[in-house]
Amino acid sequence: MRGPGAASDNVQPVATPDLFLHAARSLGVEPGRCAVVEDSAYGVRAARAAGMRAFGYCGGLTPAARLEGPGTVVFDDMRELPALLGMAGG
């Protein structure tokens, strides 16, 4: 799938915040109003470096301890994500 934040548009490694900042600019949204869901330690660090809220998904191969850090919410069940993002209906 291609979109404003498609990985194929970026030649920098994922560990840099460039892709996330590019996506925010393309959407006209300030980085501080963005949330990034990542399952890699590099992606979580890049999200934080971009000034975005980082959500580290530890339900895959990356252990929770590698995703933890300042300003990062670590979770292991994707069903929790809407509530974590503050979008739960009810």
C-alpha positions, 0 to 999 in steps of 0.5 A: 500500500502506498501513501504519504508515509510509505516506506518505499518513499524513503531511502533513509534507514527506519532508525531515523525520524525522517519517514515519520516527519515526512508523513506528518508534513505530507498530512499537514499535522504537527509531529507532537500530534502524531502517534506511531505504532512500532514493533521494533526498537529502532522504530520506537526510537525514531518516533521519539526522535521525531517528537511523536507519541510512540506505541511499542507493540511487543506481540511479535519478535521484539521483547517489551524491554527493548521497546520501553523508553521515555514517552513510550507505551508498550502493549502486547494486544492490538485490541488495546490500541484504540483505548491506548490512543484515546479513540475507544468508542462506547 
